[in-house]
Amino acid sequence: MTTRTERRMKAPPSAYVTMLITGALAAAALGGVAAWFSDENRLMAFVIFAVCTAGPMFALSWFVFVSRYTVKSDPHAEDNVEGQWYDKAASGAFHDFLVVAGLGCVVLALTQFEIAGSTLLVLLLVFVMADAAIRYAVLNRRGA
């Protein structure tokens, strides 16, 4: 849930250094796990996964180490209309997920179609994220 934020001050240099080191180590660790499970070119798997996860790992480490100095949270965030829109969108997306997952189970059982679990999870994740985003945009546009 995002809140309205205000800039306070800069974080100390040690927070940025810790953020960079932690983000790089986390990305390298995920690359290492990918390389460990890779059957073929382990170096390529390491590099690809480390590079692809570097951005999210740096963002996560920024949130953990730097944001406490640079971001002040809104004490009344739950009262904001954006928070109410998010709650409505997430709730509706969850209900849509239940319907789609249930219907998907019925279709897969009747047709005996085989699909990889990872493919199915990615498709469901993309569906739920798109559903929530569309619902939020509609609520934002309506101003409801």
C-alpha positions in Angstrom: 0.0 0.0 0.0 1.6 3.2 -1.0 1.2 6.3 1.1 1.8 9.9 0.5 5.3 10.7 1.3 7.5 13.7 2.0 11.2 14.0 1.7 12.9 14.6 5.0 16.7 14.5 4.6 19.5 12.5 3.1 20.6 9.2 4.5 24.1 8.8 5.9 26.6 7.5 3.3 26.9 4.3 5.3 23.3 3.5 4.5 23.9 3.9 0.8 27.0 1.7 1.0 25.1 -1.0 2.9 22.3 -0.8 0.4 24.6 -1.3 -2.5 26.5 -4.1 -1.0 23.4 -5.9 0.2 21.6 -5.5 -3.1 24.7 -6.8 -5.0 25.1 -9.8 -2.7 21.4 -10.7 -2.8 21.4 -10.6 -6.6 24.6 -12.7 -6.7 23.0 -15.1 -4.3 19.9 -15.5 -6.5 22.2 -16.0 -9.5 24.1 -18.6 -7.6 20.9 -20.5 -6.7 19.9 -20.4 -10.4 23.4 -21.6 -11.5 23.2 -24.4 -8.9 20.0 -25.8 -10.4 21.0 -25.2 -14.0 21.8 -28.3 -16.0 23.7 -26.5 -18.8 25.8 -23.3 -18.9 26.0 -22.4 -15.2 27.9 -19.2 -15.7 25.3 -17.9 -18.1 22.5 -18.8 -15.7 24.4 -17.0 -12.9 24.9 -13.8 -14.9 21.4 -13.7 -16.4 19.7 -14.2 -13.0 22.0 -11.9 -11.2 21.5 -9.1 -13.7 17.7 -9.6 -13.9 17.3 -9.6 -10.1 19.8 -6.7 -9.4 17.1 -4.0 -9.8 14.6 -5.5 -7.4 17.3 -6.4 -4.9 18.7 -2.9 -5.0 15.2 -1.5 -4.5 14.5 -3.8 -1.6 17.8 -3.0 0.1 17.0 0.8 -0.5 13.7 0.3 1.2 15.4 -1.5 4.2 18.4 0.7 4.7 17.8 4.1 3.1 14.1 4.8 3.2 13.9 5.2 6.9 16.0 8.4 6.6 14.5 9.8 3.4 10.8 9.0 3.5 8.3 10.0 6.1 5.1 8.0 6.1 1.7 9.6 6.2 0.1 8.9 9.6 -3.4 9.0 8.0 -2.6 6.8 5.0 -5.6 4.5 5.6 -7.9 7.5 5.3 -6.6 8.5 1.8 -8.9 7.9 -1.2 -6.0 6.1 -2.9 -5.8 3.6 -0.1 -9.5 2.9 -0.4 -9.1 2.4 -4.1 -6.3 0.0 -3.6 -8.3 -2.0 -1.0 -11.3 -2.2 -3.4 -9.1 -3.2 -6.3 -7.2 -5.8 -4.4 -10.3 -7.3 -2.9 -12.0 -7.5 -6.3 -8.9 -9.0 -7.9 -8.8 -11.7 -5.3 -12.4 -12.6 -5.9 -11.7 -12.7 -9.7 -8.7 -15.0 -8.9 -10.9 -17.4 -7.0 -13.3 -17.6 -9.9 -10.6 -18.0 -12.6 -8.7 -20.6 -10.5 -11.9 -22.6 -9.9 -13.0 -22.5 -13.5 -9.4 -23.4 -14.6 -9.5 -26.4 -12.3 -12.8 -27.6 -13.9 -11.5 -27.0 -17.4 -8.2 -28.9 -16.7 -10.1 -31.8 -15.1 -12.5 -32.1 -17.9 -10.1 -31.8 -20.8 -7.2 -33.5 -19.0 -4.9 -30.8 -20.5 -1.4 -30.8 -18.9 0.3 -27.5 -18.1 3.5 -26.9 -16.2 3.1 -25.6 -12.7 5.5 -22.7 -13.2 3.7 -21.7 -16.4 0.3 -21.8 -14.6 1.6 -19.8 -11.7 3.1 -17.1 -13.9 -0.2 -16.8 -15.9 -2.2 -16.5 -12.7 0.2 -13.9 -11.3 0.0 -11.8 -14.4 -3.8 -12.1 -14.5 -4.2 -11.0 -10.9 -1.7 -8.1 -11.2 -3.4 -6.9 -14.4 -6.8 -7.3 -12.9 -5.9 -5.2 -9.8 -4.2 -2.5 -11.9 -7.2 -2.2 -14.2 -9.6 -2.1 -11.2 -7.5 0.6 -9.6 -7.4 2.6 -12.8 -11.1 2.4 -13.2 -11.7 3.5 -9.6 -9.2 6.3 -10.1 -10.9 7.5 -13.3 -14.4 7.3 -11.7 -13.2 9.1 -8.6 -15.2 6.6 -6.6 
